[in-house]
């Protein structure tokens, strides 16, 4: 209990940090600043960072890799910036793959919006644009590989 004072067996003005070097409240690992950080890695800044990696900044980051900035980045990934990213090295919103930039990308190395890469049960790779389910396509709603433009079939 960091900063607490016992008076007559009653704790007064305690901020209930159980780690060391914390600034804030309810931090249960070391060197956190903020509120409710329980990552075993420590060094979190913000609130409710609960992964084992540490070095998260923001709110609700619970990944095991750590080093995320933003909100609700979780999963086995790390170094994500944005919101609801579950992969690794993602920037943006709701990316679940690897090295994605943008929104709703579930493949790898995709940039843009909603590149799902689930055509033939194989995740896409290297798409830019939106709605592409193949690989290395730019534009929109391309289902094949290396396509540019819009609405190209596989």
Backbone as a ProteinNet text record, in pm:
[ID]
protein_1_A
[PRIMARY]
XXXXXXXXXXXXXXXXXXXXXXXXXXXXXXXXXXXXXXXXXXXXXXXXXXXXXXXXXXXXXXXXXXXXXXXXXXXXXXXXXXXXXXXXXXXXXXXXXXXXXXXXXXXXXXXXXXXXXXXXXXXXXXXXXXXXXXXXXXXXXXXXXXXXXXXXXX
[TERTIARY]
84.3	0	88.5	115.6	203.6	135.7	208.6	159.1	49	28.4	-80	-30.5	-124.6	-96.1	-195.6	-145.1	-233.2	-260.3	-386.9	-428.2	-528.2	-487.5	-575.5	-610.8	-516.5	-540.8	-622.4	-654.9	-733.4	-644	-645	-562.1	-628	-549.6	-598.6	-516.2	-582.1	-516.2	-429.2	-463.4	-386.9	-430.5	-334.7	-371.6	-369.2	-349.6	-366.2	-284.3	-161.1	-68.6	8.2	8.1	78.5	216.1	249.3	383.1	472.3	585.4	676.5	692	722.3	746.8	624.9	507.3	384.3	338.2	270.6	204.5	60.6	-32.9	-173	-241.5	-335	-417.7	-432.2	-436.5	-468.7	-374.4	-249.6	-150.7	-88.8	-89	-41.9	90.4	154.2	290.7	377.8	496.6	591.3	595	629.4	662	550	427.3	313.2	270.3	209.7	144.5	2.9	-92	-230.2	-317.9	-411	-515.7	-537.7	-532.2	-570.5	-481.4	-354.9	-263.8	-214.8	-241.1	-202.9	-110.5	-52.2	40.5	159.9	200.2	316.3	445.6	439.8	558.3	585.5	480.1	495.4	519.6	554.8	587.5	472	350.1	233.2	194	136.5	84.9	-58	-150.5	-290.2	-377.5	-473.3	-568.3	-598	-611.9	-659	-573.7	-444.3	-354.2	-320.2	-357.5	-349.6	-273	-200.5	-124.8	0.5	75.2	198.3	320.7	303.5	418.8	467.4	375.1	412.9	440.8	480.3	512.4	395.6	274.1	157	119.9	66.8	17.4	-123.1	-215.5	-352.8	-448.4	-548.3	-654.8	-690.5	-697	-747.3	-658.2	-529.7	-439	-405.6	-437.2	-415	-334	-254	-175.3	-59.7	-5.5	106	240	241.5	367.8	406.2	305.9	330.6	365.7	394.5	436.6	328.1	202.9	93.8	50.3	-0.1	-50.7	-192	-283	-420	-517.7	-618.9	-729	-758.1	-770.1	-818	-736.9	-605.8	-519.9	-489.5	-520.2	-506.1	-464.7	-451	-405.1	-258.1	-198.9	-58.1	34.9	-21.2	59.8	128.4	190.6	259.4	276.5	314.9	349.6	238.2	115	1.7	-36.5	-83.8	-130.6	-268.9	-365.5	-501	-603.1	-706	-818	-854	-870.2	-916.8	-828.3	-699.1	-608.5	-570.5	-580.4	-547.1	-423.7	-364	-245.3	-118	-21.3	109.8	146.8	202.6	252.3	142.9	22.4	-88.7	-107.7	-153.6	-189.7	-326.9	-420.5	-554.3	-661	-760.7	-879.1	-917	-932.1	-982.1	-898.8	-769.1	-681	-643.7	-654.7	-623.1	-507.3	-445.6	-333.6	-199.4	-106	32.2	69.1	126.1	176.8	70.2	-50.4	-157.6	-168.8	-211.9	-240.6	-379.5	-468.2	-602	-709.1	-812.3	-930.1	-972.9	-1005.6	-1067.3	-982.9	-853.1	-768	-738.4	-764.2	-738.6	-630	-571.3	-459.8	-328.1	-231.5	-100.6	-51.6	17.1	76.4	-26.9	-149.6	-254.9	-264.7	-298.9	-327.9	-459.6	-538.1	-667.4	-779.8	-886	-1007.1	-1067.1	-1092.3	-1165.1	-1101.3	-971.6	-905.1	-903.3	-994.7	-1015.9	-929.1	-894.8	-803.1	-849.2	-978.3	-1028.4	-1072.6	-1038	-1073.3	-999.1	-1071.5	-1009.1	-947	-997	-948.6	-802.5	-749.4	-611.6	-614.4	-549.3	-550.9	-472	-524.3	-461.3	-327.8	-256.2	-123.5	-97.2	-59.1	-13.5	-119.6	-241.8	-346.6	-347.3	-382.5	-406.7	-538.9	-617.6	-750	-855.4	-961.1	-1065.7	-1139.5	-1181.4	-1261.3	-1188.5	-1056.8	-982	-965	-992	-979.3	-868.8	-795.3	-684.6	-551.7	-452.5	-320.2	-268.3	-191.5	-118.1	-205.2	-328	-418.5	-435.3	-462.3	-492.9	-625.2	-701.9	-833.6	-940.1	-1046.4	-1154.3	-1222.2	-1250.4	-1329.1	-1268	-1137.8	-1069.1	-1049.2	-1081.6	-1074.3	-951.2	-877.3	-761.8	-631.3	-525.9	-392.2	-336	-272.9	-207.8	-302.3	-423	-522.6	-529.2	-565.9	-589	-724.8	-786.5	-919.8	-1024.6	-1140.9	-1252.4	-1327.6	-1375.2	-1467.5	-1409.9	-1281.6	-1222.2	-1239.6	-1288.6	-1303.6	-1168	-1167.7	-1042.7	-994.5
-118.3	0	124.2	182.4	298.2	422.2	499.9	628.4	621	506.7	495.3	524.6	565.3	594	516	444.6	371	452.5	475.6	545.4	456.8	409	320	194	145.1	23.9	46.2	172.8	205.3	278.2	231.2	294.7	423.8	530.6	661.3	708.6	760.2	820.5	722	597.5	499.7	498.2	485.1	477.7	335	238.7	96.9	50.1	95.5	39	-72.6	-192.4	-303	-326.3	-255.8	-264.6	-156.9	-132.9	-27.8	75.2	197.8	303.3	345.1	327.6	361.2	502.3	562.8	690.2	673.8	689.9	671	579.1	500	417.7	276.1	180.6	41.6	-20.8	20.9	-42.4	-158.9	-278.5	-395.4	-450.3	-382.6	-417.5	-294.3	-292.9	-186.2	-75.8	43.8	157.7	196.5	190.7	233.1	373	444.3	569.4	563.7	596.5	592.4	516	440.1	379.2	234.7	144.3	5.9	-69.6	-36.3	-110.4	-234.4	-352.7	-475.8	-562.2	-505.2	-580.3	-626.5	-751.2	-800.6	-741	-683	-619.6	-482.6	-415.9	-283.4	-176.2	-57.3	57	96.1	82.8	123.7	265.5	336	469.3	473.9	509.3	513.3	438.4	364.9	296.7	156.9	64.9	-71	-145.1	-121.9	-201.2	-327.3	-445.8	-566.7	-680.6	-655.3	-762.8	-797.4	-894.3	-933.6	-866.4	-791.4	-732.8	-602.6	-518.7	-389.7	-286.5	-168.1	-55.4	-16.8	-31.9	11.6	153.1	230.1	364.2	376.3	410.9	423.3	355.7	289.8	234	94.1	1.7	-131	-214.4	-186.5	-269.1	-394.3	-513	-636.2	-736.9	-689.1	-782.6	-839.7	-949.4	-1013.4	-960.5	-897.4	-844.7	-711.6	-630.5	-499.8	-395.9	-275.8	-169	-112.2	-124	-72.2	65.2	144.6	277.2	288.2	331.2	347.6	278.5	216.2	161.4	17.7	-67.7	-204.1	-282.6	-264.4	-348.8	-474.5	-591	-713.4	-828.9	-945.7	-1062.4	-1087.9	-1167.8	-1203.4	-1101.4	-1002.5	-905.4	-805.3	-710.4	-605.2	-485.1	-374.6	-254.1	-208.6	-220.7	-173.1	-33.2	47.4	181.9	198.6	228.2	245	185.6	124.1	74.7	-67.1	-155.8	-292.8	-371.4	-349.1	-428.6	-555.3	-672.7	-798.7	-865	-807.7	-865.4	-802.4	-790.5	-737.2	-622.3	-517.5	-403.3	-340.9	-332.3	-273.8	-128	-48.6	90.2	114.5	154.7	180.1	122.1	60.2	16.8	-124.8	-212.3	-347.5	-429.1	-413.2	-496.5	-621.6	-739.9	-863	-939.4	-885.5	-953	-900.9	-895.7	-856.8	-738.1	-634.8	-519.6	-451.7	-435.7	-370.6	-223.7	-144.2	-3	24.5	71.5	104	44.1	-12.1	-55.8	-196.2	-278.4	-409.3	-501	-488.6	-577	-702.9	-821	-945	-1029.4	-980.6	-1050	-1000.5	-985.9	-935.6	-832.3	-732	-626.5	-556.5	-546.5	-477.8	-333.9	-245.2	-108.2	-68.7	5.6	45.6	2.1	-45.4	-72.2	-205.9	-290	-415.5	-509	-520.9	-622	-750.6	-842.4	-958.2	-1076.4	-1090.3	-1196.7	-1334.8	-1360.5	-1491.8	-1574.3	-1533.6	-1608.6	-1741.5	-1850.3	-1982.4	-2016.8	-1958.5	-1984	-1945.3	-1864.3	-1817.6	-1668	-1624.4	-1481.7	-1403.4	-1286.6	-1202.6	-1146.7	-1092.6	-1039.5	-922.1	-809.3	-698	-626.6	-622.8	-548.7	-403.5	-314.8	-176.2	-134.3	-62.8	-25.3	-73.5	-133.7	-180.7	-298.8	-389.1	-502.9	-604.1	-605	-701.9	-831.1	-946.3	-1073.3	-1160.5	-1112.2	-1188.1	-1142.5	-1132.3	-1087.1	-980.7	-889.2	-787.9	-709.9	-683.7	-607.9	-466.4	-373.7	-237.4	-197.9	-121.7	-84.4	-132.3	-188.9	-231.6	-358.3	-446.3	-567.6	-659.5	-671	-763.5	-896.5	-1006.4	-1138.5	-1216.9	-1167.9	-1241.7	-1189.6	-1208.1	-1168	-1066.2	-962.4	-864.4	-782.4	-762.9	-690.6	-544.4	-460.3	-320.1	-280.6	-186.3	-145.4	-194.4	-226.9	-262.4	-383.8	-466.6	-576.4	-678.2	-706.9	-810.6	-946.5	-1047.8	-1181.7	-1250.4	-1360.5	-1435	-1493.1
0	0	0	-111.7	-120.2	-65.3	14.1	60.6	163.2	224.4	321	462	544.7	684.1	768.6	868.4	957.7	1082.8	1109.7	1231.5	1302.9	1419.5	1494.6	1418	1337.4	1259.8	1133.7	1102.9	983.1	884.1	759.9	658	609.8	611.1	568.2	448.4	346.9	230.3	154.3	154.2	77.3	-67.3	-158.2	-299	-352	-267.3	-295	-415.4	-426	-523.2	-454.8	-514	-450.7	-510.8	-618.7	-674.9	-617.1	-681.3	-637.4	-748.4	-711	-807.9	-887.4	-830.6	-900.9	-869	-965.4	-945.8	-990	-899.9	-934.6	-836	-883.9	-796.7	-851.4	-760.9	-791.8	-895.2	-895.7	-982.1	-906.3	-967.5	-894.9	-946.5	-1040	-1077.6	-1056.5	-1110	-1078.4	-1184.1	-1137.8	-1224.2	-1319.8	-1272.2	-1351.5	-1312.1	-1406.9	-1373.5	-1427.7	-1346.1	-1390.9	-1294	-1347.8	-1267	-1309.2	-1214.7	-1239.3	-1335.9	-1342.8	-1429.5	-1356.2	-1412.6	-1344.7	-1428.9	-1532.2	-1616.4	-1534.7	-1555.7	-1482.1	-1535.8	-1656.1	-1711.9	-1655.3	-1609.5	-1552.4	-1656.4	-1607	-1692.8	-1783.3	-1734.3	-1810	-1774	-1870	-1847.1	-1897.3	-1812.3	-1852.9	-1755.3	-1806.5	-1719.1	-1770.2	-1678.2	-1705.7	-1808.5	-1807.1	-1889.8	-1812.2	-1866.8	-1785.6	-1850.2	-1956.2	-2019.5	-1942.8	-1993.8	-1926.2	-1986.2	-2094.9	-2162.2	-2103.1	-2058.6	-2004.3	-2111.5	-2064.9	-2153.1	-2243.6	-2195.3	-2270	-2229.3	-2323.6	-2295.3	-2349.9	-2265.3	-2311	-2216	-2270.3	-2188.1	-2235	-2143	-2174.1	-2263.6	-2266.9	-2345.7	-2265.6	-2319.1	-2244.6	-2324.3	-2417.8	-2497.3	-2416.6	-2466.2	-2397.2	-2444.9	-2562.9	-2613.7	-2554.4	-2522.8	-2465.2	-2569.9	-2521.7	-2609.6	-2697.1	-2658	-2738.5	-2690.9	-2783.9	-2755.2	-2808.7	-2725.9	-2771.6	-2679.4	-2735.6	-2657.6	-2697.9	-2599.4	-2618.7	-2721.6	-2723.1	-2804.6	-2724	-2778.5	-2700.4	-2790.4	-2733.6	-2807.2	-2782.2	-2869	-2853.1	-2915.3	-2981.6	-3054.1	-2964.7	-3029	-2955.9	-3046.9	-2987.4	-3061.8	-3154.7	-3109.7	-3187.6	-3143.4	-3238.2	-3208.3	-3267.2	-3184.1	-3234.5	-3140	-3195.5	-3116.3	-3159.4	-3064.1	-3087.7	-3184.4	-3181.9	-3264.3	-3189.2	-3253.4	-3187.8	-3246.8	-3348.3	-3409.6	-3357.8	-3446.3	-3411.4	-3504.1	-3448.1	-3525.3	-3611.2	-3559.3	-3632.8	-3595.7	-3691.6	-3666.7	-3726.5	-3644.9	-3695.9	-3605.9	-3665.4	-3592	-3631.5	-3533.6	-3554.6	-3653.2	-3649.9	-3731.2	-3652.6	-3714.9	-3643.6	-3705.8	-3807.1	-3871.7	-3825.3	-3917.8	-3889.7	-3977.9	-3916.4	-3991.4	-4077.5	-4024.8	-4099.3	-4063.3	-4160.2	-4138.5	-4193.4	-4110.8	-4158.3	-4069.4	-4131.1	-4057.7	-4100.6	-4004.3	-4028.1	-4116.8	-4113.9	-4192.7	-4112.2	-4170.5	-4098	-4163.2	-4270.3	-4333.2	-4277.5	-4365.1	-4324	-4423.6	-4373.1	-4455.7	-4543.7	-4495.6	-4569	-4522.3	-4614.1	-4576.7	-4640.8	-4568.6	-4620.9	-4530	-4589.5	-4512.9	-4551.8	-4453.5	-4470.5	-4572.9	-4571.2	-4652.9	-4572.1	-4605.2	-4518.9	-4555.8	-4681.1	-4720.4	-4684.7	-4689.9	-4652	-4772.1	-4891.3	-5011.3	-5011	-5022.7	-5021.2	-4888.1	-4780.7	-4645.2	-4626.3	-4717.6	-4704.1	-4679.7	-4577.3	-4546.7	-4650.8	-4683.3	-4784.4	-4738.7	-4833.5	-4804.9	-4898	-4841.2	-4921.9	-5002.2	-4954.9	-5024	-4979.9	-5072.3	-5036.4	-5098.2	-5024.9	-5072.6	-4975.6	-5028.1	-4937.9	-4998.7	-4912	-4953.5	-5039.2	-5038.4	-5117.9	-5038.9	-5103.8	-5033.5	-5090.5	-5188.6	-5245	-5188.5	-5276.1	-5233.7	-5329.2	-5275.2	-5351.7	-5449.2	-5411.3	-5496.5	-5444.1	-5536.3	-5497.1	-5560.5	-5491	-5540.3	-5444.5	-5497.6	-5410.1	-5456.8	-5363.1	-5385.1	-5490.9	-5489.8	-5579	-5507.6	-5575.4	-5512.7	-5554.3	-5650.2	-5699.6	-5644.4	-5723.5	-5681.6	-5780.5	-5729.2	-5813.3	-5898.4	-5851.4	-5930	-5889	-5985.3	-5955	-6010.7	-5946.4	-5989	-5891	-5943.7	-5856.7	-5910.9	-5818.8	-5848.5	-5947.3	-5936.7	-6020.6	-5954.4	-6030.1	-5971.8	-5958.5	-5889.6	-5869.9	-6001.6
[MASK]
++++++++++++++++++++++++++++++++++++++++++++++++++++++++++++++++++++++++++++++++++++++++++++++++++++++++++++++++++++++++++++++++++++++++++++++++++++++++++

